[in-house]
Amino acid sequence: MDGGTANGPVPSAQQVQAWIDELMHGKGYFTLPQVFTPAEIAEARRIIMDESDRGAEKVTHFQGHNKEKLHLQRRVWNLLNKGDIFVTMLKREPVVSIVKAFLGDEFILGSIAANRLLPGGPGQELHVDYPYWDIYKRSSFPTNINPSFPMNCQATILLDDFTEENGATAIVPHTQKLGRYPDEPAKLPPETERMTGKAGDVAVFYGLCWHCAMPNNSNADRTGLLIEYLPKFVKPLEDQIAGVRKEVIEKGGDFVRQLVGLAYPYPQVLDKAAGGNQEGYFSQKY
């Protein structure tokens, strides 16, 4: 590491490139150990437990076929509105440096949510993540779409230990290179691995890698904080501008403004855009 800041040690360029190579050309995922302290994990987990206990049932996806157990998978969306700890987590190195190198330094936040899998909770089918998640509808995507450049980076913060027993995410290495939906979503290939780890770890993966949550066969919760990053030009999954409160954006400063999409001023009604200076227009800040 090249020294540190309040947001964590800054990785070297060589370290970042090794991680990018793993995402693009290697297995498509890796785990960063102990990025967050026990106190930070406890604070985030406390808020998520409270929200998921008292909140109404929220939409989720890729739930599998066991409809009788869907209430045992609880999703908490729009976490930027639910505590300063989540802004803190979004600023942490080395994740920020990795995402900058992978998606461009004006990357945005597609979603920040939590998935709480209760004891007995069901697994999912293999899938890929937004914006690729319905890529099985090939006619709705551009011709020759391929994984030669990424439009997604996922970071899962482990709020509990992830074990094989409690449903740690299954992932199929190298499938990000295929650029397509799983052939048999209900069937795990023999090369499937599990993203196990300790609370405080962060699993980083390219969302084109086939993956899924597995059933929680333990007697305790398995909760993860799911962060989706996108290039600046991809429409986010969660409507950050409409969903994140103004005071959260103002308090978060330039970085949060970038994450919610306010640093990239499109779309616009260009017929009403002020000024004729093109250089000034394209450098304006919102």
Backbone as CSV, one residue per row, in Angstrom:
resi,resn,N_x,N_y,N_z,CA_x,CA_y,CA_z,C_x,C_y,C_z
1,MET,0.831,-1.195,0.000,0.000,0.000,0.000,0.874,1.258,0.000
2,ASP,0.354,2.350,-0.584,1.102,3.599,-0.689,0.723,4.571,0.423
3,GLY,0.803,4.160,1.665,0.367,5.037,2.736,-1.126,4.971,2.896
4,GLY,-1.717,5.944,3.626,-3.142,5.828,3.889,-3.817,7.163,4.097
5,THR,-5.122,7.125,4.148,-5.956,8.279,4.451,-6.986,7.840,5.466
6,ALA,-7.856,8.770,5.833,-8.944,8.418,6.747,-9.869,7.386,6.138
7,ASN,-9.797,7.245,4.818,-10.648,6.276,4.132,-9.944,4.954,3.872
8,GLY,-8.771,4.763,4.466,-8.077,3.495,4.327,-6.806,3.608,3.521
9,PRO,-5.943,2.586,3.563,-4.679,2.605,2.817,-4.920,2.656,1.311
10,VAL,-4.179,3.500,0.626,-4.301,3.638,-0.825,-3.413,2.585,-1.493
11,PRO,-3.972,1.752,-2.360,-3.165,0.709,-2.992,-2.262,1.266,-4.070
12,SER,-1.189,0.550,-4.359,-0.287,0.959,-5.443,-0.942,0.681,-6.793
13,ALA,-0.415,1.329,-7.817,-0.926,1.110,-9.175,-0.756,-0.346,-9.589
14,GLN,0.348,-0.967,-9.174,0.592,-2.366,-9.521,-0.425,-3.289,-8.856
15,GLN,-0.752,-2.993,-7.610,-1.758,-3.802,-6.920,-3.118,-3.674,-7.587
16,VAL,-3.472,-2.440,-7.951,-4.770,-2.216,-8.598,-4.824,-2.966,-9.925
17,GLN,-3.754,-2.904,-10.706,-3.751,-3.580,-12.000,-3.899,-5.080,-11.845
18,ALA,-3.285,-5.646,-10.802,-3.434,-7.083,-10.565,-4.882,-7.437,-10.268
19,TRP,-5.560,-6.602,-9.506,-6.975,-6.850,-9.214,-7.830,-6.724,-10.480
20,ILE,-7.542,-5.710,-11.302,-8.303,-5.525,-12.542,-8.099,-6.721,-13.466
21,ASP,-6.879,-7.212,-13.548,-6.604,-8.386,-14.375,-7.387,-9.602,-13.882
22,GLU,-7.517,-9.738,-12.574,-8.280,-10.862,-12.023,-9.754,-10.744,-12.396
23,LEU,-10.297,-9.530,-12.344,-11.703,-9.330,-12.696,-11.949,-9.594,-14.176
24,MET,-11.071,-9.115,-15.026,-11.281,-9.213,-16.469,-10.853,-10.556,-17.042
25,HIS,-9.687,-11.056,-16.621,-9.074,-12.194,-17.298,-8.882,-13.408,-16.402
26,GLY,-9.061,-13.231,-15.100,-8.915,-14.348,-14.173,-10.258,-14.941,-13.805
27,LYS,-10.411,-15.250,-12.534,-11.652,-15.885,-12.074,-12.856,-14.953,-12.128
28,GLY,-12.606,-13.652,-12.135,-13.711,-12.694,-12.153,-14.108,-12.200,-10.784
29,TYR,-13.406,-12.647,-9.758,-13.711,-12.192,-8.405,-12.502,-12.371,-7.506
30,PHE,-12.519,-11.670,-6.374,-11.526,-11.857,-5.315,-12.105,-11.283,-4.028
31,THR,-11.466,-11.582,-2.917,-11.918,-11.097,-1.618,-10.833,-10.258,-0.965
32,LEU,-11.226,-9.094,-0.462,-10.333,-8.211,0.279,-10.571,-8.441,1.765
33,PRO,-9.560,-8.857,2.516,-9.796,-9.188,3.923,-9.866,-7.952,4.820
34,GLN,-10.833,-7.961,5.723,-10.943,-7.013,6.836,-10.790,-5.553,6.409
35,VAL,-11.615,-5.155,5.459,-11.639,-3.769,5.004,-12.340,-2.880,6.025
36,PHE,-13.274,-3.463,6.776,-14.051,-2.701,7.753,-13.837,-3.243,9.152
37,THR,-13.909,-2.339,10.120,-13.680,-2.696,11.520,-14.917,-3.372,12.106
38,PRO,-14.753,-4.118,13.201,-15.925,-4.697,13.872,-16.971,-3.663,14.264
39,ALA,-16.529,-2.472,14.676,-17.488,-1.431,15.066,-18.293,-0.948,13.863
40,GLU,-17.639,-0.776,12.718,-18.357,-0.345,11.513,-19.345,-1.410,11.056
41,ILE,-18.926,-2.659,11.095,-19.813,-3.750,10.699,-21.011,-3.823,11.635
42,ALA,-20.769,-3.668,12.931,-21.863,-3.731,13.911,-22.880,-2.619,13.689
43,GLU,-22.403,-1.405,13.387,-23.314,-0.285,13.160,-24.163,-0.511,11.909
44,ALA,-23.538,-0.930,10.816,-24.293,-1.192,9.593,-25.287,-2.324,9.804
45,ARG,-24.864,-3.362,10.471,-25.737,-4.521,10.695,-26.924,-4.146,11.574
46,ARG,-26.683,-3.321,12.596,-27.773,-2.905,13.491,-28.878,-2.189,12.709
47,ILE,-28.481,-1.271,11.840,-29.463,-0.519,11.051,-30.226,-1.456,10.121
48,ILE,-29.513,-2.355,9.472,-30.157,-3.257,8.513,-31.105,-4.227,9.218
49,MET,-30.708,-4.736,10.380,-31.611,-5.610,11.133,-32.893,-4.864,11.507
50,ASP,-32.732,-3.628,11.978,-33.895,-2.835,12.381,-34.795,-2.552,11.197
51,GLU,-34.201,-2.129,10.075,-35.001,-1.815,8.881,-35.730,-3.053,8.360
52,SER,-35.060,-4.178,8.354,-35.677,-5.381,7.782,-36.682,-6.014,8.733
53,ASP,-36.576,-5.724,10.031,-37.558,-6.242,10.993,-38.862,-5.456,10.962
54,ARG,-38.752,-4.135,10.815,-39.962,-3.319,10.927,-40.506,-2.837,9.587
55,GLY,-39.709,-2.949,8.522,-40.143,-2.451,7.232,-41.073,-3.415,6.528
56,ALA,-41.825,-2.881,5.573,-42.677,-3.726,4.738,-41.803,-4.579,3.831
57,GLU,-42.353,-5.671,3.339,-41.611,-6.548,2.439,-41.220,-5.780,1.189
58,LYS,-39.948,-5.891,0.790,-39.420,-5.157,-0.358,-39.139,-6.103,-1.514
59,VAL,-39.158,-5.513,-2.709,-38.898,-6.290,-3.912,-37.488,-6.851,-3.870
60,THR,-37.338,-8.051,-4.362,-36.023,-8.633,-4.565,-36.052,-9.341,-5.914
61,HIS,-35.049,-10.147,-6.235,-34.982,-10.728,-7.565,-34.202,-12.023,-7.505
62,PHE,-34.315,-12.798,-8.572,-33.618,-14.083,-8.676,-33.848,-14.919,-7.417
63,GLN,-35.125,-15.131,-7.105,-35.459,-15.744,-5.827,-35.466,-17.268,-5.849
64,GLY,-35.418,-17.870,-7.010,-35.549,-19.318,-7.045,-37.009,-19.732,-7.069
65,HIS,-37.242,-21.019,-6.915,-38.596,-21.547,-7.087,-39.320,-21.855,-5.782
66,ASN,-38.649,-21.731,-4.656,-39.266,-22.088,-3.375,-40.048,-20.893,-2.845
67,LYS,-41.257,-20.723,-3.356,-42.059,-19.547,-3.028,-42.484,-19.510,-1.564
68,GLU,-42.545,-20.673,-0.912,-42.977,-20.717,0.485,-41.938,-20.107,1.427
69,LYS,-40.708,-19.934,0.959,-39.641,-19.444,1.835,-39.155,-18.039,1.467
70,LEU,-39.857,-17.380,0.569,-39.367,-16.091,0.107,-39.351,-15.048,1.217
71,HIS,-40.202,-15.204,2.227,-40.213,-14.240,3.330,-38.951,-14.332,4.174
72,LEU,-38.146,-15.367,3.947,-36.902,-15.531,4.706,-35.714,-14.857,4.019
73,GLN,-35.964,-14.198,2.895,-34.958,-13.370,2.221,-35.466,-11.929,2.237
74,ARG,-34.802,-11.058,2.985,-35.278,-9.686,3.158,-34.281,-8.700,2.563
75,ARG,-34.803,-7.782,1.773,-33.976,-6.791,1.094,-34.239,-5.406,1.709
76,VAL,-33.166,-4.657,1.936,-33.266,-3.264,2.388,-32.587,-2.404,1.333
77,TRP,-33.353,-1.533,0.690,-32.853,-0.712,-0.406,-32.448,0.686,0.069
78,ASN,-31.813,1.436,-0.825,-31.572,2.872,-0.658,-30.890,3.180,0.676
79,LEU,-29.785,2.501,0.935,-29.143,2.620,2.239,-28.490,3.975,2.480
80,LEU,-28.223,4.750,1.443,-27.643,6.076,1.673,-28.534,6.930,2.568
81,ASN,-29.832,6.697,2.514,-30.761,7.456,3.349,-30.857,6.933,4.769
82,LYS,-30.194,5.851,5.074,-30.470,5.159,6.336,-29.338,5.214,7.354
83,GLY,-28.278,5.954,7.050,-27.222,6.101,8.043,-25.912,6.568,7.435
84,ASP,-25.180,7.404,8.181,-23.891,7.912,7.712,-22.882,6.792,7.480
85,ILE,-23.041,5.675,8.180,-22.096,4.576,8.049,-22.012,4.082,6.608
86,PHE,-23.110,4.185,5.875,-23.113,3.663,4.508,-22.353,4.586,3.550
87,VAL,-22.369,5.895,3.809,-21.522,6.814,3.051,-20.057,6.519,3.362
88,THR,-19.759,6.312,4.635,-18.395,5.952,5.039,-17.921,4.707,4.310
89,MET,-18.779,3.714,4.211,-18.399,2.463,3.555,-18.129,2.658,2.066
90,LEU,-18.860,3.546,1.436,-18.666,3.789,0.007,-17.348,4.490,-0.298
91,LYS,-16.746,5.131,0.682,-15.513,5.884,0.466,-14.254,5.069,0.743
92,ARG,-14.404,3.829,1.145,-13.279,3.063,1.670,-12.342,2.537,0.584
93,GLU,-11.060,2.723,0.823,-10.030,2.084,0.018,-9.794,0.657,0.525
94,PRO,-9.329,-0.252,-0.334,-8.929,-0.039,-1.733,-10.061,-0.151,-2.740
95,VAL,-11.315,-0.274,-2.262,-12.424,-0.496,-3.194,-12.558,0.661,-4.170
96,VAL,-12.444,1.902,-3.675,-12.614,3.064,-4.548,-11.583,3.049,-5.678
97,SER,-10.327,2.761,-5.359,-9.291,2.732,-6.399,-9.533,1.631,-7.419
98,ILE,-10.035,0.499,-6.956,-10.333,-0.609,-7.872,-11.448,-0.219,-8.837
99,VAL,-12.512,0.369,-8.303,-13.653,0.724,-9.152,-13.276,1.835,-10.130
100,LYS,-12.489,2.805,-9.681,-12.026,3.852,-10.596,-11.288,3.257,-11.793
101,ALA,-10.391,2.329,-11.513,-9.603,1.734,-12.590,-10.439,0.840,-13.490
102,PHE,-11.466,0.230,-12.926,-12.291,-0.726,-13.668,-13.349,-0.042,-14.515
103,LEU,-13.989,0.992,-13.969,-15.151,1.607,-14.624,-14.933,3.057,-15.039
104,GLY,-13.789,3.632,-14.702,-13.556,5.046,-14.973,-13.734,5.859,-13.712
105,ASP,-12.990,6.965,-13.599,-12.974,7.688,-12.325,-14.216,8.545,-12.089
106,GLU,-15.167,8.532,-13.026,-16.453,9.197,-12.795,-17.571,8.170,-12.626
107,PHE,-17.225,6.992,-12.109,-18.218,5.932,-11.911,-19.362,6.417,-11.019
108,ILE,-20.495,5.731,-11.140,-21.672,6.072,-10.332,-22.132,4.855,-9.540
109,LEU,-23.074,5.106,-8.666,-23.649,4.064,-7.825,-24.925,3.549,-8.461
110,GLY,-24.925,2.271,-8.825,-26.142,1.674,-9.362,-27.135,1.341,-8.279
111,SER,-26.616,0.853,-7.143,-27.484,0.459,-6.033,-26.626,0.237,-4.799
112,ILE,-27.196,0.527,-3.638,-26.607,0.106,-2.368,-27.755,-0.435,-1.518
113,ALA,-27.708,-1.728,-1.282,-28.802,-2.423,-0.614,-28.223,-3.519,0.269
114,ALA,-29.067,-4.125,1.054,-28.640,-5.250,1.885,-29.547,-6.433,1.623
115,ASN,-28.966,-7.620,1.691,-29.731,-8.853,1.588,-29.531,-9.642,2.873
116,ARG,-30.612,-9.848,3.591,-30.596,-10.602,4.841,-31.257,-11.950,4.592
117,LEU,-30.486,-12.991,4.712,-30.994,-14.345,4.505,-31.152,-15.008,5.863
118,LEU,-32.398,-15.212,6.259,-32.686,-15.786,7.567,-32.454,-17.296,7.567
119,PRO,-32.348,-17.902,8.747,-32.218,-19.367,8.797,-33.330,-20.046,8.003
120,GLY,-32.943,-20.979,7.173,-33.911,-21.652,6.311,-34.204,-20.920,5.030
121,GLY,-33.584,-19.756,4.841,-33.838,-18.955,3.652,-33.411,-19.676,2.385
122,PRO,-34.116,-19.424,1.281,-33.848,-20.158,0.033,-32.661,-19.601,-0.717
123,GLY,-32.116,-20.410,-1.587,-31.081,-19.945,-2.487,-31.685,-19.327,-3.734
124,GLN,-30.828,-18.930,-4.639,-31.251,-18.351,-5.904,-30.812,-19.253,-7.049
125,GLU,-31.231,-18.881,-8.240,-30.690,-19.486,-9.445,-29.480,-18.683,-9.899
126,LEU,-28.588,-19.314,-10.636,-27.467,-18.598,-11.226,-27.980,-17.450,-12.091
127,HIS,-27.287,-16.317,-11.988,-27.695,-15.164,-12.784,-26.488,-14.249,-12.970
128,VAL,-26.665,-13.208,-13.763,-25.703,-12.124,-13.876,-26.397,-10.853,-13.404
129,ASP,-25.602,-9.831,-13.110,-26.165,-8.638,-12.485,-26.402,-7.509,-13.480
130,TYR,-27.249,-6.588,-13.070,-27.600,-5.393,-13.826,-26.322,-4.660,-14.260
131,PRO,-26.253,-4.129,-15.493,-27.305,-4.031,-16.507,-27.394,-5.240,-17.433
132,TYR,-26.700,-6.314,-17.094,-26.688,-7.506,-17.943,-27.780,-8.512,-17.582
133,TRP,-28.539,-8.273,-16.529,-29.292,-9.361,-15.912,-30.415,-9.945,-16.767
134,ASP,-30.834,-9.256,-17.817,-31.794,-9.868,-18.747,-31.170,-10.040,-20.134
135,ILE,-29.882,-10.340,-20.148,-29.171,-10.473,-21.415,-29.606,-11.709,-22.202
136,TYR,-30.413,-12.574,-21.557,-31.005,-13.683,-22.305,-31.954,-13.166,-23.384
137,LYS,-32.434,-11.931,-23.269,-33.239,-11.296,-24.322,-32.272,-10.608,-25.297
138,ARG,-31.566,-11.396,-26.075,-30.493,-10.855,-26.898,-30.969,-9.762,-27.848
139,SER,-32.199,-9.877,-28.316,-32.679,-8.887,-29.280,-32.848,-7.510,-28.651
140,SER,-32.867,-7.428,-27.337,-33.044,-6.141,-26.667,-31.712,-5.467,-26.346
141,PHE,-30.594,-6.139,-26.667,-29.262,-5.592,-26.436,-28.597,-5.267,-27.780
142,PRO,-27.590,-4.386,-27.771,-26.913,-4.059,-29.031,-26.268,-5.282,-29.674
143,THR,-26.155,-5.234,-30.977,-25.505,-6.331,-31.676,-24.067,-6.501,-31.203
144,ASN,-23.639,-7.744,-31.081,-22.263,-8.075,-30.730,-21.849,-7.577,-29.345
145,ILE,-22.817,-7.418,-28.444,-22.442,-7.048,-27.081,-21.521,-8.123,-26.516
146,ASN,-20.497,-7.675,-25.819,-19.489,-8.616,-25.332,-18.825,-8.046,-24.085
147,PRO,-18.031,-8.859,-23.372,-17.443,-8.418,-22.110,-16.075,-7.759,-22.251
148,SER,-15.759,-7.224,-23.437,-14.429,-6.658,-23.642,-14.201,-5.395,-22.816
149,PHE,-15.281,-4.722,-22.403,-15.133,-3.652,-21.420,-16.282,-3.779,-20.425
150,PRO,-16.035,-3.489,-19.154,-17.043,-3.746,-18.119,-18.047,-2.608,-17.966
151,MET,-19.271,-2.970,-17.653,-20.309,-2.006,-17.318,-20.905,-2.313,-15.945
152,ASN,-20.140,-3.006,-15.119,-20.617,-3.356,-13.779,-19.426,-3.764,-12.922
153,CYS,-19.489,-3.384,-11.651,-18.573,-3.916,-10.640,-19.365,-4.067,-9.347
154,GLN,-19.320,-5.251,-8.772,-20.060,-5.539,-7.544,-19.098,-5.620,-6.358
155,ALA,-19.516,-5.054,-5.238,-18.764,-5.180,-3.990,-19.740,-5.610,-2.900
156,THR,-19.524,-6.786,-2.350,-20.365,-7.290,-1.270,-19.595,-7.191,0.036
157,ILE,-20.102,-6.390,0.963,-19.496,-6.262,2.287,-20.123,-7.313,3.188
158,LEU,-19.311,-8.181,3.731,-19.815,-9.254,4.581,-20.110,-8.695,5.973
159,LEU,-21.383,-8.712,6.350,-21.787,-8.244,7.677,-21.853,-9.385,8.681
160,ASP,-21.881,-10.600,8.174,-21.732,-11.817,8.972,-20.642,-12.652,8.308
161,ASP,-20.107,-13.602,9.020,-19.247,-14.579,8.360,-20.063,-15.286,7.286
162,PHE,-19.487,-15.448,6.099,-20.131,-16.198,5.026,-19.516,-17.597,5.001
163,THR,-20.333,-18.602,5.226,-19.877,-19.986,5.234,-20.705,-20.792,4.236
164,GLU,-20.224,-21.971,3.920,-21.009,-22.829,3.032,-22.336,-23.191,3.682
165,GLU,-22.349,-23.348,5.003,-23.579,-23.739,5.693,-24.628,-22.641,5.653
166,ASN,-24.206,-21.384,5.800,-25.219,-20.320,5.877,-25.521,-19.648,4.538
167,GLY,-25.029,-20.213,3.442,-25.458,-19.729,2.129,-24.514,-18.783,1.439
168,ALA,-23.212,-18.860,1.733,-22.244,-18.006,1.043,-22.440,-18.087,-0.467
169,THR,-22.282,-16.950,-1.131,-22.534,-16.834,-2.566,-21.748,-17.871,-3.362
170,ALA,-22.437,-18.549,-4.262,-21.787,-19.435,-5.225,-21.422,-18.630,-6.461
171,ILE,-20.249,-18.893,-7.032,-19.804,-18.168,-8.214,-19.047,-19.123,-9.125
172,VAL,-19.230,-18.957,-10.426,-18.605,-19.848,-11.403,-17.434,-19.097,-12.033
173,PRO,-16.197,-19.466,-11.688,-15.034,-18.719,-12.161,-14.955,-18.660,-13.682
174,HIS,-14.446,-17.534,-14.165,-14.130,-17.299,-15.574,-15.363,-17.058,-16.453
175,THR,-16.573,-17.156,-15.915,-17.758,-17.012,-16.760,-18.002,-15.573,-17.193
176,GLN,-17.332,-14.603,-16.560,-17.461,-13.218,-17.021,-16.941,-13.054,-18.446
177,LYS,-16.088,-13.972,-18.880,-15.521,-13.884,-20.232,-16.515,-14.316,-21.308
178,LEU,-17.600,-14.977,-20.892,-18.572,-15.496,-21.858,-19.541,-14.422,-22.342
179,GLY,-19.871,-13.483,-21.467,-20.767,-12.407,-21.851,-22.172,-12.870,-22.181
180,ARG,-22.668,-13.864,-21.451,-24.026,-14.349,-21.702,-24.643,-14.898,-20.414
181,TYR,-25.930,-15.148,-20.500,-26.669,-15.656,-19.348,-26.361,-17.145,-19.162
182,PRO,-26.436,-17.658,-17.925,-26.195,-19.097,-17.716,-27.120,-19.967,-18.559
183,ASP,-26.566,-21.039,-19.092,-27.356,-21.950,-19.914,-28.424,-22.675,-19.100
184,GLU,-28.038,-23.127,-17.895,-28.950,-23.854,-17.020,-28.909,-23.198,-15.644
185,PRO,-29.699,-22.156,-15.439,-29.607,-21.379,-14.199,-29.834,-22.190,-12.924
186,ALA,-30.601,-23.265,-13.016,-30.906,-24.049,-11.816,-29.831,-25.085,-11.495
187,LYS,-28.795,-25.172,-12.327,-27.786,-26.217,-12.148,-26.409,-25.588,-11.952
188,LEU,-25.756,-25.932,-10.840,-24.417,-25.419,-10.580,-23.381,-26.292,-11.281
189,PRO,-22.515,-25.709,-12.108,-21.457,-26.500,-12.745,-20.470,-27.029,-11.704
190,PRO,-19.734,-28.090,-12.015,-18.806,-28.674,-11.046,-17.680,-27.734,-10.640
191,GLU,-17.353,-26.745,-11.475,-16.263,-25.822,-11.140,-16.705,-24.675,-10.229
192,THR,-17.969,-24.676,-9.810,-18.494,-23.620,-8.950,-17.695,-23.499,-7.652
193,GLU,-17.439,-22.261,-7.235,-16.767,-21.986,-5.970,-17.690,-21.192,-5.059
194,ARG,-17.284,-21.010,-3.812,-18.094,-20.255,-2.854,-17.295,-19.063,-2.329
195,MET,-17.946,-17.922,-2.244,-17.294,-16.719,-1.735,-17.466,-16.661,-0.215
196,THR,-16.714,-17.484,0.473,-16.736,-17.499,1.931,-15.809,-16.404,2.464
197,GLY,-16.023,-16.016,3.720,-15.169,-14.999,4.317,-15.673,-14.602,5.680
198,LYS,-14.962,-13.673,6.291,-15.280,-13.189,7.619,-16.000,-11.843,7.548
199,ALA,-16.806,-11.558,8.557,-17.436,-10.244,8.646,-16.361,-9.167,8.601
200,GLY,-16.573,-8.165,7.739,-15.583,-7.125,7.518,-14.830,-7.281,6.216
201,ASP,-14.853,-8.480,5.629,-14.266,-8.700,4.311,-15.156,-8.078,3.232
202,VAL,-14.581,-7.851,2.052,-15.347,-7.378,0.898,-15.051,-8.296,-0.285
203,ALA,-16.095,-8.870,-0.846,-15.969,-9.671,-2.066,-16.247,-8.761,-3.252
204,VAL,-15.296,-8.667,-4.163,-15.419,-7.831,-5.353,-15.516,-8.745,-6.559
205,PHE,-16.512,-8.500,-7.426,-16.628,-9.336,-8.613,-17.264,-8.579,-9.763
206,TYR,-16.978,-9.062,-10.959,-17.556,-8.547,-12.198,-18.937,-9.184,-12.302
207,GLY,-19.977,-8.353,-12.417,-21.347,-8.861,-12.382,-21.743,-9.754,-13.531
208,LEU,-20.870,-9.899,-14.549,-21.125,-10.861,-15.621,-20.753,-12.280,-15.215
209,CYS,-20.076,-12.434,-14.095,-19.766,-13.772,-13.571,-21.066,-14.416,-13.069
210,TRP,-21.315,-15.642,-13.462,-22.503,-16.346,-12.992,-22.385,-16.578,-11.482
211,HIS,-23.432,-16.230,-10.755,-23.380,-16.353,-9.305,-24.792,-16.442,-8.743
212,CYS,-24.885,-16.829,-7.485,-26.187,-16.888,-6.808,-25.974,-17.087,-5.315
213,ALA,-26.922,-16.603,-4.532,-26.956,-16.935,-3.107,-27.352,-18.399,-2.963
214,MET,-26.844,-19.026,-1.926,-27.179,-20.411,-1.641,-28.094,-20.482,-0.420
215,PRO,-28.781,-21.596,-0.196,-29.692,-21.696,0.951,-28.954,-21.546,2.280
216,ASN,-29.622,-20.912,3.222,-29.073,-20.770,4.574,-29.514,-21.963,5.406
217,ASN,-28.615,-22.911,5.572,-28.920,-24.121,6.340,-28.411,-24.038,7.773
218,SER,-28.079,-22.837,8.213,-27.602,-22.651,9.581,-28.757,-22.168,10.462
219,ASN,-28.439,-21.882,11.729,-29.457,-21.368,12.651,-29.251,-19.884,12.939
220,ALA,-28.551,-19.169,12.030,-28.301,-17.737,12.211,-28.442,-17.021,10.877
221,ASP,-28.600,-15.689,10.946,-28.709,-14.877,9.737,-27.401,-14.882,8.952
222,ARG,-27.529,-14.641,7.651,-26.372,-14.386,6.786,-26.699,-13.128,5.988
223,THR,-26.046,-12.015,6.355,-26.394,-10.714,5.793,-25.204,-10.086,5.091
224,GLY,-25.457,-9.551,3.912,-24.426,-8.856,3.163,-24.930,-7.524,2.655
225,LEU,-24.031,-6.574,2.547,-24.339,-5.270,1.982,-23.893,-5.298,0.528
226,LEU,-24.821,-5.076,-0.381,-24.587,-5.250,-1.813,-24.447,-3.891,-2.490
227,ILE,-23.255,-3.623,-3.013,-23.004,-2.358,-3.702,-22.762,-2.644,-5.180
228,GLU,-23.483,-1.924,-6.002,-23.309,-2.050,-7.452,-22.790,-0.731,-8.005
229,TYR,-21.651,-0.788,-8.673,-21.071,0.375,-9.327,-21.213,0.236,-10.838
230,LEU,-21.403,1.383,-11.517,-21.608,1.409,-12.957,-20.783,2.534,-13.582
231,PRO,-20.474,2.448,-14.879,-19.882,3.608,-15.551,-20.874,4.772,-15.548
232,LYS,-20.374,5.952,-15.737,-21.209,7.149,-15.624,-22.355,7.192,-16.623
233,PHE,-22.229,6.455,-17.746,-23.233,6.560,-18.809,-24.320,5.494,-18.733
234,VAL,-24.271,4.606,-17.732,-25.282,3.560,-17.601,-26.358,4.010,-16.612
235,LYS,-27.610,3.846,-17.010,-28.726,4.201,-16.127,-28.667,3.345,-14.868
236,PRO,-28.733,3.931,-13.668,-28.616,3.136,-12.439,-29.852,2.283,-12.180
237,LEU,-29.653,1.236,-11.394,-30.753,0.368,-11.004,-31.713,1.091,-10.071
238,GLU,-31.178,1.699,-9.016,-31.982,2.515,-8.119,-31.894,3.974,-8.569
239,ASP,-33.032,4.664,-8.556,-33.061,6.074,-8.942,-32.464,6.893,-7.809
240,GLN,-31.164,7.133,-7.897,-30.465,7.797,-6.801,-30.895,9.255,-6.659
241,ILE,-31.070,9.956,-7.772,-31.407,11.375,-7.696,-32.760,11.576,-7.043
242,ALA,-33.734,10.737,-7.392,-35.063,10.858,-6.792,-35.109,10.247,-5.390
243,GLY,-34.261,9.233,-5.152,-34.391,8.477,-3.913,-33.551,8.947,-2.758
244,VAL,-32.407,9.585,-3.033,-31.514,10.006,-1.957,-31.884,11.420,-1.523
245,ARG,-32.055,11.609,-0.224,-32.476,12.912,0.295,-31.433,13.993,0.009
246,LYS,-31.908,15.203,-0.216,-31.046,16.333,-0.550,-29.987,16.559,0.517
247,GLU,-30.367,16.443,1.784,-29.403,16.709,2.850,-28.287,15.660,2.897
248,VAL,-28.595,14.422,2.475,-27.568,13.380,2.407,-26.551,13.716,1.328
249,ILE,-27.044,14.173,0.187,-26.154,14.547,-0.918,-25.288,15.734,-0.530
250,GLU,-25.892,16.751,0.083,-25.133,17.943,0.468,-24.068,17.597,1.503
251,LYS,-24.417,16.773,2.460,-23.454,16.383,3.499,-22.346,15.518,2.934
252,GLY,-22.657,14.712,1.946,-21.675,13.796,1.371,-20.658,14.443,0.465
253,GLY,-20.928,15.670,0.017,-19.965,16.398,-0.792,-19.868,15.898,-2.231
254,ASP,-18.746,16.243,-2.878,-18.582,15.973,-4.301,-18.641,14.479,-4.622
255,PHE,-18.101,13.641,-3.741,-18.073,12.208,-4.040,-19.482,11.635,-4.097
256,VAL,-20.335,12.003,-3.154,-21.710,11.505,-3.168,-22.477,12.097,-4.338
257,ARG,-22.219,13.346,-4.687,-22.846,13.941,-5.870,-22.484,13.142,-7.112
258,GLN,-21.240,12.731,-7.203,-20.828,11.892,-8.331,-21.561,10.558,-8.309
259,LEU,-21.623,9.922,-7.146,-22.231,8.600,-7.045,-23.694,8.601,-7.458
260,VAL,-24.425,9.644,-7.099,-25.856,9.665,-7.419,-26.117,10.156,-8.838
261,GLY,-25.074,10.584,-9.555,-25.235,10.958,-10.956,-25.309,12.436,-11.235
262,LEU,-25.075,13.277,-10.219,-25.202,14.712,-10.420,-23.965,15.347,-11.039
263,ALA,-22.852,14.626,-11.092,-21.653,15.173,-11.722,-21.649,14.956,-13.230
264,TYR,-22.549,14.140,-13.707,-22.660,13.855,-15.151,-24.021,14.377,-15.597
265,PRO,-24.066,15.529,-16.240,-25.310,16.288,-16.362,-26.235,15.876,-17.507
266,TYR,-26.362,14.590,-17.745,-27.225,14.137,-18.839,-28.186,13.084,-18.312
267,PRO,-29.401,13.038,-18.856,-29.902,13.825,-19.994,-30.280,15.249,-19.608
268,GLN,-30.296,16.108,-20.612,-30.705,17.491,-20.452,-31.652,17.875,-21.576
269,VAL,-32.383,18.945,-21.364,-33.119,19.581,-22.449,-32.157,20.596,-23.048
270,LEU,-31.418,20.177,-24.060,-30.339,21.017,-24.578,-30.861,22.274,-25.265
271,ASP,-32.101,22.243,-25.689,-32.685,23.431,-26.311,-32.793,24.580,-25.308
272,LYS,-32.776,24.224,-24.020,-32.908,25.242,-22.972,-31.597,25.476,-22.233
273,ALA,-30.515,24.780,-22.629,-29.239,24.919,-21.934,-28.682,26.318,-22.147
274,ALA,-28.213,26.924,-21.085,-27.742,28.302,-21.155,-26.328,28.368,-21.721
275,GLY,-26.040,29.462,-22.430,-24.672,29.738,-22.862,-24.316,29.083,-24.168
276,GLY,-23.363,29.693,-24.885,-22.940,29.151,-26.162,-21.507,28.672,-26.161
277,ASN,-20.848,28.730,-25.002,-19.453,28.320,-24.901,-19.403,26.821,-24.657
278,GLN,-18.986,26.082,-25.672,-19.017,24.626,-25.560,-18.092,24.131,-24.458
279,GLU,-16.910,24.726,-24.359,-15.965,24.285,-23.321,-16.548,24.510,-21.934
280,GLY,-17.142,25.675,-21.750,-17.773,25.953,-20.464,-18.962,25.065,-20.195
281,TYR,-19.714,24.766,-21.228,-20.892,23.924,-21.056,-20.513,22.518,-20.585
282,PHE,-19.506,21.933,-21.231,-19.139,20.566,-20.911,-18.354,20.443,-19.616
283,SER,-17.884,21.542,-19.059,-17.165,21.470,-17.804,-18.028,21.917,-16.618
284,GLN,-19.280,22.269,-16.878,-20.114,22.768,-15.786,-20.383,21.680,-14.770
285,LYS,-20.575,22.103,-13.524,-20.887,21.160,-12.454,-22.321,21.375,-12.010
286,TYR,-22.961,20.240,-11.640,-24.329,20.317,-11.186,-24.370,20.033,-9.710
